[in-house]
Amino acid sequence: RKAGNDHQRTVFYETVGLNTKEFNQHVIIETNRTTQRIFSSVPDVENPKFFEKLDKLVDLNAKVIEAGKQGNAVEKFLSIGKMAVIILSFFFMKPLKTGSYTFEEESEEGGEVALQY
């Protein structure tokens, strides 16, 4: 089902003149920029390696689907293992430090106040 939904989305985007991959990348980048306002660090999605890794995940996912259709459990398992390694590698990419920090200070009444910048 998921592949069908992805295909339908691609057909829709192309119908309105959009490149699906470029549009998806744009959405990820803009969402990350919005997230920077809330969190003190975010993934560096504008690092070219980020999207290279996502592309590899898409290719490996296609191999998993094909291996499943063919009943090739070994190929499916190996592809899933490669996907896991790539997903873990995202955690080792250097994040971007952003402008959102929480400071705690004492108020004049003696209680603590949390300020977010």
N, C-alpha and C positions, 0 to 999 in steps of 0.2 A: 504493500500500500504506500509506504513512504516514497518509494521511487516514483510511483504514479503521481503523488502530490508534487514532488519536485519537478516532474515533467510538465504538469499542468501550470505550475508557476512559471517555468521557463517559457512555455508557449505564450502565456499572458504577457510577460515582460517583453518578449520579442514583438508581440502584436502592438504594443504601445511604444516600440522603438528603443527599448532598453536592453543592454547586455546583462544577462543574469549575474554572471560572475562579478562584473564591475559594480553592479547595483548592490549585491550582497556585501562586497568589500566596503562600499560607501556607507552602508547601514552599520556595519561593525565599527568602522572608524568614528562615525558620528555618535554612536551609542557610547563608545569608549570616552569620547570627549565630554559627553554629558556626565558620565560616571566620575570623571576627574574632579568635578565640582563637589562630589560627596565623599570620596575616599582619598586617603593620603598617598596611595600608590595604586597603579593600574597596570595591566599588561601593556607592553609596547606593541600595539597592533600595527603601527606604521613601520615597524622593522620588517624589511622584505622577507626575512626568514619566517616570520609569523605566517604569512600567506603561503609561502612555499610548503610549510608543514601542513597547513590546511589542505592544500592541493594534493599532497601525498596521502592524507587521510581519505580524501574523496576517492582517489584511485584505489587505495587498499580496500575501502568499503565496497567498491564495485567488484573487486576480486573475491571478497567474502560472499557477496550475493551470488556470484557466478559459481564459486566452489560449492555453495549450498545447493544450488540447482543441480549441479553435476554429482552431488553426493561425495565430494572430495573433502573429507574431514581434515586431512593433514594440511592441505592448502588453506582451508578455512582457518584452522588453528594458527598456522604460521602468520597469516595476514592479520589476524586479531592480535597476535603477539607484537607484530611490528607497529600496529596502531597504538597499543598500550605504551610502547617505548616513546613514540612521538608525543602522545598525550602527556606522559611524564616529563618530557623535555620542555614543555611549556612552563613548568614550575621552576625550571632552572634558567629561564630567560630573564635578563635584567629588567625589572619593572620600571615604569616611569614614576618619579616622585612628583606629586601634584600639590595643589594649593589648599587642600582641606586638612586641617589639623584641629584636634580638640585640646583645649587648655583648661585646666582647673585652677581656680583661684578662690580665695576666701572673700566672701561679701562683707560689707560693713556690719551686718547683723551676726556674723560669725559662722554662717553656713558656707558650704562650698558651692560654687557656681561653675557650670561647664559652659565654656564658650567655644563655638565652632567657627573657624576662619575658613 
